[in-house]
Amino acid sequence: MSVTEEPIQGYHSQLDQPLREKLDIPLDHLDYGYIGKSTNVRELEKILRVLRSGEEGVYPDLTQYCVDRIKSMDIDNKAIRKSKPVETAASLPTEEWKEIESDLSNWSDNIKTKEKNLRDAGVSGIGSHNLPPVRAAADHTYSSVRNVEGMQQDQQKSRSINLDTSACTTEG
């Protein structure tokens, strides 16, 4: 058997497992009595996932009981939220849609006006006397001068080291 034919240990076994076993929920936890007594919201979320999957059977009343139990402990729990479709012009009343269009139009006009005012004022007109100098230009100039001086000092040091080593080799 070649390497490509051997299954990865544990990989396929997890895929074949029922959701209840993957989530480590015993079968006797899928019960009104257990759900009613449980105070662990995380465990109830897992039980709800198993019930909604339908792998252990379809129990709409038990599923609703689990949802109600989770709501009683955590009203904003993500496991019990219902997704809503995005509102469109067709799904809203005409008056409400016109209000939304009007608000968007006013916002757009307001932003365009502000953008135009900023362009007209220019960058230099907006409190430039309070702005610090640009770092990159100032640092670049200073660091260039410093680098040249540093390189010159390094060259002088290396020359003096070469002179010292040459003196040692000529004496021996």
C-alpha positions as CSV (number, residue, x, y, z in Angstrom):
1,M,0.0,0.0,0.0
2,S,1.5,3.4,-1.0
3,V,1.6,6.5,1.1
4,T,-1.2,8.1,-0.9
5,E,-3.6,5.2,-0.4
6,E,-3.2,5.1,3.4
7,P,-6.0,7.0,5.2
8,I,-4.9,9.7,7.7
9,Q,-5.4,8.5,11.2
10,G,-8.6,9.9,12.8
11,Y,-9.4,12.0,9.7
12,H,-12.1,9.7,8.1
13,S,-13.4,8.5,11.5
14,Q,-14.4,12.1,12.4
15,L,-16.2,12.6,9.1
16,D,-18.1,9.4,9.6
17,Q,-19.1,10.2,13.2
18,P,-22.6,11.6,13.9
19,L,-22.7,15.2,15.0
20,R,-23.9,14.1,18.5
21,E,-20.6,12.1,18.9
22,K,-18.5,14.9,17.5
23,L,-19.9,17.4,20.0
24,D,-19.6,14.8,22.8
25,I,-23.3,14.8,23.7
26,P,-24.7,11.6,25.2
27,L,-28.0,10.4,23.8
28,D,-29.8,10.7,27.1
29,H,-29.1,14.5,27.1
30,L,-31.6,14.8,24.2
31,D,-34.4,14.8,26.7
32,Y,-36.9,17.3,28.2
33,G,-35.8,16.5,31.7
34,Y,-32.1,17.1,31.1
35,I,-32.6,20.2,29.0
36,G,-34.9,21.6,31.7
37,K,-32.4,21.1,34.4
38,S,-29.3,22.1,32.5
39,T,-27.7,25.5,33.3
40,N,-24.8,25.2,30.8
41,V,-25.7,27.4,27.8
42,R,-22.8,26.0,25.8
43,E,-24.0,22.5,26.2
44,L,-27.5,23.5,25.3
45,E,-26.2,25.1,22.1
46,K,-24.6,21.8,21.2
47,I,-27.8,19.9,22.0
48,L,-29.7,22.4,19.8
49,R,-27.3,21.8,16.9
50,V,-27.8,18.1,17.2
51,L,-31.6,18.5,17.3
52,R,-31.6,20.9,14.3
53,S,-29.4,18.5,12.3
54,G,-32.0,15.8,12.3
55,E,-29.4,13.1,12.6
56,E,-31.0,11.7,15.7
57,G,-34.6,12.2,14.4
58,V,-36.9,15.2,14.0
59,Y,-38.3,16.5,17.3
60,P,-39.8,20.0,16.6
61,D,-41.3,20.4,20.2
62,L,-38.0,19.3,21.9
63,T,-36.1,21.7,19.6
64,Q,-38.4,24.6,20.5
65,Y,-38.1,23.7,24.2
66,C,-34.3,23.8,23.9
67,V,-34.6,27.2,22.2
68,D,-36.9,28.5,24.9
69,R,-34.5,27.2,27.6
70,I,-31.5,29.0,26.0
71,K,-33.6,32.2,25.6
72,S,-34.4,32.1,29.3
73,M,-30.7,32.1,30.2
74,D,-29.3,34.2,27.3
75,I,-31.7,36.2,25.3
76,D,-29.1,37.4,22.8
77,N,-27.5,34.0,22.1
78,K,-26.3,33.6,18.5
79,A,-27.6,30.0,18.4
80,I,-31.2,31.2,18.6
81,R,-31.0,34.2,16.3
82,K,-33.0,34.0,13.1
83,S,-31.4,35.5,10.1
84,K,-33.5,38.1,8.2
85,P,-33.2,38.8,4.5
86,V,-31.8,42.2,3.4
87,E,-34.5,44.8,3.1
88,T,-35.2,45.9,-0.5
89,A,-37.4,48.6,-2.0
90,A,-40.0,46.0,-2.7
91,S,-40.1,44.7,0.9
92,L,-40.5,48.1,2.5
93,P,-43.5,50.4,2.5
94,T,-43.2,53.2,-0.1
95,E,-43.1,56.0,2.5
96,E,-40.3,54.3,4.4
97,W,-38.3,53.7,1.2
98,K,-38.7,57.3,0.1
99,E,-37.4,58.4,3.6
100,I,-34.3,56.2,3.2
101,E,-33.6,57.5,-0.4
102,S,-34.0,61.1,0.9
103,D,-31.6,60.5,3.8
104,L,-29.0,58.9,1.5
105,S,-29.3,61.8,-1.0
106,N,-28.9,64.4,1.7
107,W,-25.8,62.5,3.1
108,S,-24.3,62.3,-0.4
109,D,-24.9,66.0,-1.1
110,N,-23.4,66.9,2.3
111,I,-20.2,64.8,1.7
112,K,-19.8,66.3,-1.8
113,T,-20.0,69.8,-0.3
114,K,-17.5,69.0,2.4
115,E,-15.1,67.5,-0.2
116,K,-15.4,70.5,-2.5
117,N,-14.7,72.8,0.5
118,L,-11.6,70.9,1.3
119,R,-10.4,71.0,-2.3
120,D,-11.0,74.7,-2.5
121,A,-9.2,75.4,0.8
122,G,-6.2,73.3,-0.3
123,V,-3.9,71.4,2.0
124,S,-1.8,74.5,2.9
125,G,-4.9,76.5,4.0
126,I,-5.9,74.0,6.7
127,G,-4.0,75.1,9.8
128,S,-0.6,74.3,8.3
129,H,1.1,76.6,10.8
130,N,0.2,74.0,13.5
131,L,1.5,71.0,11.7
132,P,5.0,69.6,12.5
133,P,7.5,69.2,9.7
134,V,7.2,66.1,7.6
135,R,9.3,63.4,9.3
136,A,10.5,61.6,6.3
137,A,12.1,64.6,4.7
138,A,13.7,65.9,7.9
139,D,14.9,62.4,9.0
140,H,16.1,61.5,5.5
141,T,18.3,64.6,5.3
142,Y,19.7,64.2,8.8
143,S,20.3,60.5,8.4
144,S,22.1,60.9,5.1
145,V,24.6,63.4,6.6
146,R,25.0,61.2,9.6
147,N,25.5,58.1,7.4
148,V,28.3,59.8,5.4
149,E,30.0,61.0,8.5
150,G,29.7,57.5,10.0
151,M,31.1,55.9,6.9
152,Q,34.1,58.2,6.9
153,Q,34.8,57.4,10.6
154,D,34.5,53.7,9.8
155,Q,37.0,54.0,6.9
156,Q,39.4,55.8,9.1
157,K,39.1,53.1,11.8
158,S,39.7,50.3,9.3
159,R,42.8,52.1,7.9
160,S,44.2,52.4,11.4
161,I,43.6,48.7,12.0
162,N,45.2,47.8,8.7
163,L,48.2,49.9,9.6
164,D,48.5,48.2,13.0
165,T,48.3,44.7,11.5
166,S,50.8,45.6,8.8
167,A,53.2,46.8,11.4
168,C,52.9,43.5,13.2
169,T,53.6,41.4,10.1
170,T,56.6,43.4,9.0
171,E,58.3,43.1,12.4
172,G,58.0,39.3,12.5
